[in-house]
Amino acid sequence: MHTKSARAAAALAFALAAPILHADAQTRVDFNTRCELIEADSCQWGNLDGRKLDAKTLSDSNYKAVHLRDASLRGAVLQRINLQTADVARSDFTGADLHSASLFASNAERAKFVDADLRGANFTRANLSGADLRGAKIDNLTLFISTRLGGAVWLDGRVCAPGSIGKCD
């Protein structure tokens, strides 16, 4: 009996320590993942909350679903970075180069994109509520399809109406 309960306790401890499996049952989700933070890196589901990454070059990197809340990426070079479904709430991207970046379905609530290069960036289905986009550069390839913009400060300094979706009303 003692051996059986010891095995059960060991199995429970192993299960609690193991990474969570994503819905496709093949992708491991471990929010304690350590990321190298180098260009063309891949670090999915990592926890980078509060990191200071000012002027860092992370172009062509895959940071899908990372936690990057309250981080500083001022002046960072993030061209073609994949931040799909990432949580970048309250992070500071002031002056960053996010040309052709993907923030599809990301949470960028109250993030700062002041004077950032957002040309060709994809914010489809992202949450930019309360974000600051003053002076950011966009073009006809920048996507805001179904993007929540309520309370965001738009490129020209006007505040988007509550409930603005896809465009700043």
Secondary structure, DSSP 8 states (H G I E B T S, - for coil): -HHHHHHHHHHHHHHHHS-EE-TTSSSEE-TT------TT-B-TT-B-TT-B-TT-B-TT-B-TT-B-TT-B-TT-B-TT-B-TT-B-TT-B-TT-B-TT-B-TT-B-TT-B-TT-B-TT-B-TT-B-TT-B-TT-B--TT-B-TT-B-TT-B-TTS-B--TT-BSS--
